[in-house]
Amino acid sequence: MTRRPPRRKLPAVTTPAPAAVPGYEFLKYVLESLVEDKDQLSIEPTVDDLGILLTVRVSDRDMGKLIGKSGQTVKALRTLLRIIGGANEQRVNLKILEPQQA
């Protein structure tokens, strides 16, 4: 008879008020300056045991601006968010969702 390994607990996920999330206001300011379709810009923060995840959705035509040449813009944003997270003793990650195809 073989024993099953114990189940791992999934981290509890919460959606806090955006102003309470380190890096949210910074990311919002930078992205509003960068994108053309500000009404299509969406930033959703989620917090779990692993840290903070900022999920970004922009319009199709702004995706290239967000990523930048060879991914340099998004890489710089991720680096700055990790610095902000380190100052607050939290890990901050950035996730970019593909634009919805019509």
N, CA and C of each residue as an Amber inpcrd file, in Angstrom:
protein
   306
   0.8410000  -1.1720000   0.0000000   0.0000000   0.0000000   0.0000000
   0.8940000   1.2460000   0.0000000   0.6670000   2.1200000  -0.9320000
   1.4630000   3.3470000  -1.0150000   0.7210000   4.4950000  -0.3600000
   1.4880000   5.3480000   0.2380000   0.8850000   6.5110000   0.9120000
   0.9220000   7.7050000  -0.0170000  -0.1130000   8.4580000   0.0420000
  -0.1630000   9.7000000  -0.7320000   0.6120000  10.7830000  -0.0060000
   1.2730000  11.6570000  -0.7620000   1.9420000  12.7770000  -0.0940000
   0.8980000  13.7390000   0.4780000   1.2300000  14.4300000   1.5590000
   0.2570000  15.3600000   2.1440000  -0.0600000  16.4970000   1.1680000
  -1.2720000  16.9680000   1.2290000  -1.6920000  18.0630000   0.3550000
  -1.0630000  19.3670000   0.8130000  -0.6220000  20.1340000  -0.1680000
  -0.0760000  21.4430000   0.1490000  -1.2100000  22.4460000   0.2790000
  -1.0790000  23.3110000   1.2320000  -2.0720000  24.3610000   1.3960000
  -1.8330000  25.4260000   0.3420000  -2.8890000  25.8500000  -0.2940000
  -2.7790000  26.9460000  -1.2440000  -2.7570000  28.2600000  -0.4770000
  -1.9610000  29.2140000  -0.9520000  -1.9070000  30.4890000  -0.2400000
  -3.2500000  31.2130000  -0.3240000  -3.5930000  31.8930000   0.7520000
  -4.8250000  32.6740000   0.7840000  -4.6410000  33.9170000  -0.0760000
  -5.5710000  34.1590000  -0.9610000  -5.4860000  35.2890000  -1.8750000
  -6.5020000  36.3360000  -1.4560000  -6.0500000  37.5890000  -1.3570000
  -6.9410000  38.6890000  -1.0240000  -6.7740000  39.7940000  -2.0540000
  -7.8000000  40.6010000  -2.1880000  -7.7500000  41.7600000  -3.0570000
  -7.8820000  42.9960000  -2.1730000  -6.7540000  43.6220000  -1.8380000
  -6.7890000  44.7720000  -0.9360000  -7.1900000  46.0500000  -1.6650000
  -7.4020000  47.1040000  -0.8860000  -7.6390000  48.4150000  -1.4750000
  -6.3670000  48.8270000  -2.2080000  -6.4750000  49.3130000  -3.4480000
  -5.2860000  49.6290000  -4.2350000  -4.3170000  50.5960000  -3.5570000
  -4.8190000  51.5560000  -2.8190000  -3.9380000  52.5380000  -2.1860000
  -3.0650000  51.9000000  -1.1070000  -3.4800000  50.7480000  -0.5820000
  -2.7290000  50.0930000   0.4810000  -1.6200000  49.1970000  -0.0510000
  -1.5450000  49.0300000  -1.3760000  -0.5730000  48.1270000  -1.9800000
   0.6760000  48.9030000  -2.3790000   1.8490000  48.4960000  -1.8800000
   3.0820000  49.1780000  -2.2840000   3.3130000  49.0220000  -3.7880000
   3.6290000  50.1160000  -4.4410000   3.9160000  50.0890000  -5.8710000
   2.7250000  50.3630000  -6.7610000   1.5180000  50.2880000  -6.2250000
   0.3260000  50.4860000  -7.0570000   0.2640000  51.9080000  -7.6110000
   0.3960000  52.8840000  -6.7420000   0.3070000  54.2830000  -7.1870000
   1.4320000  54.6250000  -8.1630000   2.6340000  54.1150000  -7.8890000
   3.7630000  54.3310000  -8.7990000   3.4590000  53.7500000 -10.1770000
   3.0090000  52.4940000 -10.2250000   2.7170000  51.8360000 -11.4900000
   1.5900000  52.5470000 -12.2300000   0.5680000  52.9560000 -11.5040000
  -0.5580000  53.6640000 -12.1200000  -0.0870000  54.9740000 -12.7490000
   0.7490000  55.7200000 -12.0450000   1.2690000  56.9850000 -12.5610000
   2.0870000  56.7640000 -13.8350000   2.9810000  55.7860000 -13.8100000
   3.8400000  55.5280000 -14.9690000   3.0160000  55.0560000 -16.1590000
   2.0990000  54.1290000 -15.9390000   1.3230000  53.5920000 -17.0510000
   0.3520000  54.6140000 -17.6330000  -0.2220000  55.4680000 -16.7950000
  -1.1030000  56.5120000 -17.3260000  -0.3250000  57.4950000 -18.1880000
   0.9490000  57.6930000 -17.8920000   1.7860000  58.5640000 -18.7060000
   2.2160000  57.8750000 -19.9930000   2.2400000  56.5660000 -19.9980000
   2.7680000  55.8020000 -21.1130000   1.7200000  55.4350000 -22.1620000
   0.5330000  55.0500000 -21.7210000  -0.4750000  54.5360000 -22.6540000
  -1.3370000  55.6560000 -23.2290000  -1.9150000  55.3730000 -24.3980000
  -2.8340000  56.3290000 -25.0380000  -4.2780000  56.0790000 -24.6180000
  -4.6710000  54.8080000 -24.5240000  -6.0420000  54.4500000 -24.1450000
  -6.1250000  54.2840000 -22.6300000  -6.2510000  55.4000000 -21.9290000
  -6.2810000  55.3480000 -20.4680000  -7.5260000  54.6360000 -19.9390000
  -8.6100000  54.6590000 -20.7070000  -9.8310000  53.9920000 -20.2660000
  -9.7070000  52.4690000 -20.3540000  -8.7670000  51.9620000 -21.1330000
  -8.5470000  50.5160000 -21.2540000  -7.5220000  50.0040000 -20.2410000
  -6.8730000  50.9100000 -19.5320000  -5.8660000  50.5330000 -18.5500000
  -6.5300000  49.9600000 -17.3020000  -6.0530000  48.7860000 -16.8880000
  -6.5950000  48.1330000 -15.7020000  -5.4340000  47.5530000 -14.8990000
  -5.3850000  47.8720000 -13.5980000  -4.3780000  47.3260000 -12.6980000
  -5.1110000  46.6730000 -11.5380000  -4.9160000  45.3690000 -11.3740000
  -5.5980000  44.6250000 -10.3170000  -4.5710000  44.0630000  -9.3380000
  -4.5540000  44.5420000  -8.1010000  -3.6200000  43.9900000  -7.1150000
  -4.2110000  42.7760000  -6.3980000  -3.3910000  41.7660000  -6.1850000
  -3.7620000  40.6270000  -5.3560000  -2.6040000  40.3370000  -4.3990000
  -2.9540000  39.9590000  -3.1770000  -1.9470000  39.6890000  -2.1550000
  -2.1400000  38.2660000  -1.6550000  -1.0340000  37.5180000  -1.5760000
  -1.0640000  36.1800000  -0.9910000   0.2080000  35.9790000  -0.1760000
   0.4550000  34.7390000   0.2210000   1.6320000  34.4470000   1.0440000
   2.9380000  34.6850000   0.3090000   2.9120000  34.6390000  -1.0100000
   4.1200000  34.8260000  -1.8090000   4.4460000  36.2950000  -2.0510000
   3.5070000  37.1750000  -1.8310000   3.7420000  38.6020000  -2.0330000
   2.5830000  39.2710000  -2.7400000   2.9040000  40.3340000  -3.4560000
   1.9070000  41.1420000  -4.1440000   2.0440000  40.9230000  -5.6420000
   0.9270000  40.7110000  -6.3150000   0.9130000  40.5700000  -7.7610000
   0.0700000  41.6940000  -8.3360000   0.6900000  42.5140000  -9.1790000
  -0.0200000  43.5770000  -9.8710000  -0.2630000  43.1070000 -11.3020000
  -1.5210000  42.8660000 -11.6470000  -1.8860000  42.3790000 -12.9710000
  -2.3540000  43.5530000 -13.8130000  -1.7150000  43.7340000 -14.9640000
  -1.9800000  44.8860000 -15.8280000  -2.6130000  44.4200000 -17.1270000
  -3.6190000  45.1620000 -17.5580000  -4.2410000  44.9270000 -18.8640000
  -4.3120000  46.2700000 -19.5820000  -3.8040000  46.3050000 -20.8150000
  -3.8530000  47.5190000 -21.6390000  -4.4370000  47.1620000 -22.9940000
  -4.7020000  48.1870000 -23.7970000  -5.2490000  47.9500000 -25.1270000
  -4.1810000  47.3390000 -26.0320000  -4.6220000  46.8060000 -27.1500000
  -3.7230000  46.1430000 -28.0890000  -2.6640000  47.1030000 -28.6220000
  -3.0460000  48.3220000 -28.9240000  -2.0720000  49.2580000 -29.5070000
  -1.0810000  49.8110000 -28.4710000  -1.4010000  49.6940000 -27.1890000
  -0.4800000  50.1470000 -26.1460000   0.4450000  49.0350000 -25.6390000
   0.2000000  47.8120000 -26.0550000   1.0110000  46.6900000 -25.5770000
   2.4780000  46.8600000 -25.9590000   2.7490000  47.3200000 -27.1560000
   4.1280000  47.5250000 -27.5940000   4.8500000  48.5770000 -26.7740000
   4.1440000  49.6290000 -26.4060000   4.7430000  50.6700000 -25.5660000
   5.0570000  50.1340000 -24.1770000   4.1570000  49.3140000 -23.6480000
   4.3460000  48.7670000 -22.3120000   5.5420000  47.8170000 -22.2600000
   5.6610000  46.9790000 -23.2610000   6.7610000  46.0160000 -23.2690000
   8.0690000  46.6950000 -23.6470000   8.0440000  47.5630000 -24.6480000
   9.2530000  48.2710000 -25.0540000  10.1270000  47.4320000 -25.9690000
  11.1530000  48.0500000 -26.4880000  12.0710000  47.3810000 -27.4010000
  12.8370000  46.2920000 -26.6450000  12.7140000  45.0800000 -27.1250000
  13.3360000  43.8990000 -26.5060000  12.9150000  43.7220000 -25.0450000
  11.7610000  44.2430000 -24.6700000  11.2550000  44.0700000 -23.3110000
  11.9150000  44.9540000 -22.2740000  12.6280000  45.9830000 -22.7020000
  13.3590000  46.8200000 -21.7570000  12.4560000  47.6240000 -20.8310000
  11.3410000  48.1230000 -21.3390000  10.4530000  48.9410000 -20.5070000
   9.8420000  48.1110000 -19.3820000   9.3070000  46.9540000 -19.7190000
   8.6730000  46.1250000 -18.6920000   9.7220000  45.5760000 -17.7260000
  10.9080000  45.3100000 -18.2050000  11.9750000  44.8360000 -17.3130000
  12.3470000  45.9190000 -16.3050000  12.4230000  47.1650000 -16.7670000
  12.7240000  48.2760000 -15.8630000  11.6060000  48.4720000 -14.8410000
  10.3490000  48.3680000 -15.2760000   9.2170000  48.4970000 -14.3520000
   9.2610000  47.4070000 -13.2830000   9.5590000  46.1790000 -13.6930000
   9.6370000  45.0780000 -12.7250000  10.7570000  45.3070000 -11.7170000
  11.8950000  45.8150000 -12.2060000  13.0120000  46.0960000 -11.3070000
  12.6440000  47.1640000 -10.2920000  12.0090000  48.2390000 -10.7450000
  11.6120000  49.3130000  -9.8330000  10.5600000  48.8420000  -8.8330000
   9.6310000  47.9960000  -9.2750000   8.6140000  47.4650000  -8.3570000
   9.2450000  46.5620000  -7.3010000  10.2630000  45.8230000  -7.6700000
  10.9340000  44.9840000  -6.6650000  11.6850000  45.8410000  -5.6530000
  12.2300000  46.9610000  -6.1010000  12.8910000  47.8770000  -5.1670000
  11.8730000  48.4660000  -4.1990000  10.7250000  48.8810000  -4.7240000
   9.6570000  49.4180000  -3.8650000   9.2000000  48.3460000  -2.8770000
   9.0390000  47.1160000  -3.3640000   8.6350000  46.0220000  -2.4840000
   9.6730000  45.7390000  -1.4140000  10.9510000  45.8000000  -1.7810000
  12.0130000  45.5670000  -0.8050000  12.0270000  46.6040000   0.2870000
  11.7190000  47.8420000  -0.0650000  11.6570000  48.9050000   0.9330000
  10.5130000  48.6660000   1.9210000   9.4710000  47.9660000   1.4640000
   8.3220000  47.6520000   2.3170000   8.3420000  46.2120000   2.8210000
   9.4620000  45.5300000   2.6110000   9.6470000  44.1400000   3.0300000
   8.5700000  43.2220000   2.4680000   8.2150000  43.4430000   1.1960000
   7.2560000  42.5960000   0.4920000   7.7670000  42.3720000  -0.9220000
   7.3940000  41.2460000  -1.4970000   7.7770000  40.9600000  -2.8720000
   6.6550000  41.4390000  -3.7880000   7.0070000  42.2790000  -4.7570000
   6.0320000  42.8130000  -5.7010000   6.3710000  42.3010000  -7.0920000
   5.4020000  41.6640000  -7.7450000   5.5820000  41.1480000  -9.1040000
   4.5880000  41.7970000 -10.0450000   4.9560000  41.8350000 -11.3100000
   4.1210000  42.4460000 -12.3490000   3.7600000  41.3790000 -13.3740000
   2.4780000  41.2840000 -13.6680000   1.9850000  40.3550000 -14.6820000
   1.2200000  41.1540000 -15.7190000   1.5100000  40.9090000 -16.9950000
   0.8420000  41.6160000 -18.0760000  -0.0420000  40.6220000 -18.8150000
  -1.3110000  40.9490000 -18.9000000  -2.2530000  40.0850000 -19.6120000
  -2.3210000  40.4830000 -21.0770000  -2.4980000  39.4850000 -21.9270000
  -2.6440000  39.7430000 -23.3580000  -3.9360000  40.5310000 -23.5950000
  -3.9150000  41.4510000 -24.5560000  -5.1470000  42.1810000 -24.8590000
  -6.1980000  41.2290000 -25.4290000  -7.4440000  41.5120000 -25.1160000
  -8.5210000  40.6500000 -25.5960000  -8.7440000  40.9000000 -27.0840000
  -8.7890000  39.8290000 -27.8500000  -9.0090000  39.9530000 -29.2780000
 -10.5070000  40.0710000 -29.5540000 -10.8610000  41.0100000 -30.4100000
 -12.2780000  41.2150000 -30.7350000 -12.6920000  40.4040000 -31.9230000
